[in-house]
Amino acid sequence: MTLEGTETRTVERHGVRLAVDVGGEGPLVVLAHGFPELAYSWRRQVPVLIEAGFRVAVPDQRGYGRSDRPEAIADYGIEALTGDLLAVVDDLGEERALVVGHDWGSIVAWQLALMAPERVRAVVGMSVPFLPRGPVAPIAVMRQLFGDGFFYIIYFQEPGVADAELGGDPARTMRRLLAGPKPSEMAPEDVGTLVAMSGGGFIDRLPEPKGPLPAWLGQEDLDFYVAEFTRTGFTGGLNWYRNLDANWEHSAHLADAHVRCPSLFITGADDPVAGFAPVEPGLAFLDEHRGNVSIEGAGHWVQQERPDEVNAALLGFFNDVLDRKA
């Protein structure tokens, strides 16, 4: 589904074809989605940005939706993911872009600002803050932190396991992920199940939504996600997680690097990611950080849940960076 106000073009890099929705005129904004999302996840940002005088490029990232899904796990490393975004910028004939990411897209956006600082005019992370490179590989750290407990990123590491669970019933997967209760809304026994070793897989642990879908997620929105992931499966997105240690190994040269361009962080106050990825450790590495926006009542899917607040934050930041009047 092409986003409102855009046309879809194909951008190819090293044989991998990306479907990219492009529209508008003005400074380029690249929007990078997370897991398990699609370019469609930015549907409430794109028309607003175009109306405000920006050119917008929104890919289904590799492994997702209309874009190619390479088979090799190594094809989803951070060099490939950041390279894809640069290929989009190059294809549009631009030197630099304002780069915005959510969830895994946020990780890619932060890393792009480190790896190609001359190409990133400003960066916005959502849900996942800038995370400095630690002295130990991340999966080892997670295994130490969670010990005998369950943690979804560790569960995702074994090829085929989470793929089968999430792909076995995509409607159940997307319904529980997108529309299920936030951890703050869960019963204590449900919260305990999230980290207990017994309890099955990842989606098995998530409660079903109670009542109608939330106001921000229409049935047609949910149906679109379900249809796309029924067609593609979840392996492409899961392979991003399976490169965490490889990404760490390949980034030793960036251990002390700073994000030099202007930056902003946006999150939902009820986003569970804050429980294991706090914002504070990364602030010393952000040389022109313009602030952290925490949106009350919002969870992990912040740009979909609270588009008005997110759009206002984005436009305020962009206009400040570009020294433009609102």
N, C-alpha and C positions, 0 to 999 in steps of 0.2 A: 504493500500500500504506500503510494507516494504521499509525502506530507504536504499539507495545505500550502500553497504558494510556491511549490518547488517542482522541479523536473528531475527525474532520475537519470544519472549518468553512470557509466562503468569506468572505474579506475583500476588499472592493472599494475601490479608490482610483483616482479619475480614469478610470474605465472599465476598469481592469485588475483582473482577479480573481485572487486568490491563494488556493491551497489551503494551509490551516494546520492542523497536527495539534496539538490542545490537550488537556492532561490535568493532573490533580493539583490540589492546593490549597496556598496559601501565597504567598510572594513570587514574583513573575513572573520567569521566566528565558526570554529569547528566544535561540534558537540559529540562527545564520545560516551556511549552508553555502557552499562555494566552487565552483571549476571543476575538472573537470566532475562535480559531485556533485548530491545531492538531499537533501531532508529525511531520507531513509533513512540518510544518512551519520552521523546522530546516534542511530542505533538502540540503541547500547550506553550512551548517556548518559541517555536519557529515562527508562527505568524506575528507574534509580538516583536520579535527581533527584526523581522523583515520590515514591519511597519515603522520601527524606530530608526531605520536607515542602515541596516547591516546586511551583508551578504552571508548567508548561512549554508554550511555544508554538514550533512548528517549521514554518516555511513552506518549501514549494518556492518559491524566489524567482523573480521574473519572468524569463521565458525558459526555465524549467525544469519538467520533470515535469508535474504536474497543473495548474500555474498558467498564466496567459495568456502569450503570446509576441508582444508588439507587433512590427510590422514595421520601424518607423523606428529607426535606430541611436540617434538622439537620445533615444529613450524609455528608454535604459539608462544615463543619466547619474547621477551620484552623488546629485543631489537626488531623483530618482525612487527610487533604491535605499534611501536612508535614510528617505524618506517612506513607503515600503512598511512598514518596520519600525515606524515610529510609528503607521501605520494599524492594525497588528496590536495594538499596545499600547492604542490608543484603542478598538478594537473589543471588547477584553476589559474595558473599563471601568477600566483602571489608569492611574495618573499616571506611574509610573516602572517601569523594569525593569532587571534585571541582563542585560546584553547580551554574548553570546559569539559570536565569529565565527571561522571557519577559512578560510584562503586569501583569496579575494576577499571572503568574508563578514567576515573580519578587517578588511579595509580599510573596509568599510561600517560595522562596529562602531566603529572608531576615529573615523571621520568623524562618525558620529552623536553621539558623545560631545563632539565639538567644536561641532557645529552646533546641538544641542539639549541642552546640559548639564543642564538642569533635568529632563530626562526619563530620564536614564541614572544609575541608582544606582551601578553599577560596570561595568567593561568588561574582557573577557578577549579578547585576540588570540591566535590560534594560527597558526603558520607564518610569517605576515607581521607583523612588528613595526610599531609606530607609525613612519611615515615622514614627516618634516617636509617641508613644501612647499619645493622648491628654486627657485633663481632662473631656471631654464630649463625649458621644457616637457619632460616625461619622455621622450617618444619621441625627441626630438632628442638628449637625453642618452644614451639607449640606442644610437642610431645612432653617436654619437661613441665610446662605450665599445667597441662590438663591431665597428666599422669594416666590414671586408669579411667578417666572420664571420657565422654564422647565430645568431639569437636568436629564440626562439619568439614573444615578445610583438611583435616587429617583424613577423614572418611573419603574425601574426594580424590585422594592420591592414587588409589588402586584402580588402574584402568578397568572399565567394564562394570564395576560394582555400582557406583552412584548413577552411571549412565543407564543401567537397567532399571533402577528404582525410579528415577525421575522420568525416564522415557516410557515406563510401563503404563502410566496413566497421566499424560500431560495435563489433562483437565484438573485432576486432583493436585498435581504439582503446582500449577500456576494459581489455582484458586487458593490453596493454603498459603503460598508464598506472598501473593499480592493482597489478598483480602482477609487473611487470618488475623486474629488479634495480635496486637503488639505485646512484647513481653510484660510491659507494665499493666496490661489488661488481662493477663493470663492468671488462672488459678495457680496457687503455689505448687500443686502436684504436677501441673503441666510444665511449669518452669523447671522443676526438678528433672522432669523427663528429658529436657533438652540436653542435659549434660550427663545423664546416667548411662552407664555402659549398656545396660539392658534397655530395650525399647525399640529395636529395629534400626532402620536406616534414618536418613535425614528427614524426609517428608513424613515418615511414619510418626515422628515426634511432634509435628506441628498440628495444632488443633484445627478443626474445620471452622470456617466463619460461622458466626452466630447471627442469624437474621439476614437482612438483605445485604447486597454488596455496598461497600462504602460509597459515598456520594461522588468521589473522584474517579471511580472505576465503573464505567457503564458495562452492561452485559456485552455490548458490541466490542468494547475494548478487551475484555477478558476473552471473548471468542476469538479475536484476532491473534492474541498471544497463543492461545491453545492451538489454533490451526497451524500457525507457523512452527511451533515446537513439535507438534505431531508430525509435520513434514520433515523437519531437520534433525530431530533429536537434540540431546543436550551435550553430546560429546565435545563438540567444538568449544563451547564455553568452559566445560570442565577441564579441558586441556590447558587453559590459561593457568589454572591452579597448579597443575602438574609441572609447571615450569618455575615455581617459586624458588626452589633451591638453585636451579640452573641460573636464574636471573641474578640471584645473590652472588653466585660464583663469578659471573661475568661482569659484575659491577664494582669490583674492588677499586678501580680507578676513580670511582665517583663517591667513595666513602666520606670524604670531607667536602664534597661539592655543595654549593649553595644555589638556591633558586634566586637568580638575580633580578628577574622581571617582577612587576607588581603581581601580587597574589591575593586571593580571597578564598575563604573556606565557608561552605554552607552545609548545614546538617539539620536533621530533625531532632528535637529535644528528646524524643523517644526512640532514637535509632539505636538498636542494640550493638552496632559496630563500636560505639563509644566505649563499651565495656572492655574491649580488648585492643582498641586502636585509639588511644587518647591523643588529643591534638597537641598537648604541651611539649612533648619531646622534639617535635619538628620545628617549632617556632624559631629557634635560634638559627635555622638553616634558610629562613625566608627573609631575604634582605629588604624587600619592599612590601611586606605584608600589610594589607589594608584592613584586616580584621576578620573576625569569625562571626558568622550569623547562625544563631540557633533558633529554629522556628518551633515555637510551642505547639504541642499537639500533633506534630508531624513525626512519622517514623522513618523507615529506611528509604521509601520511595518518594523522597521529598519533593522532587520537581514535578511529580505527577500529583501528589497529595495536596500540595500548597503552591500551585503555579503562580498565583498573584504575588505572593511574598518572594518567591524565587525570582520571578521576572523583574520585580522592582530592585532586588539586590543586584542582579546581573546588570541591568541598565545603569544603575547608579555607579557601579564599579567601572563599567566600560566607559561611561561618559567622563568619569574622573580620570581614568587612565589616558583617554584621548583628548582630555581638556575640551569636551563638548558640553554645550548646554542641553539639559534634559528636554 
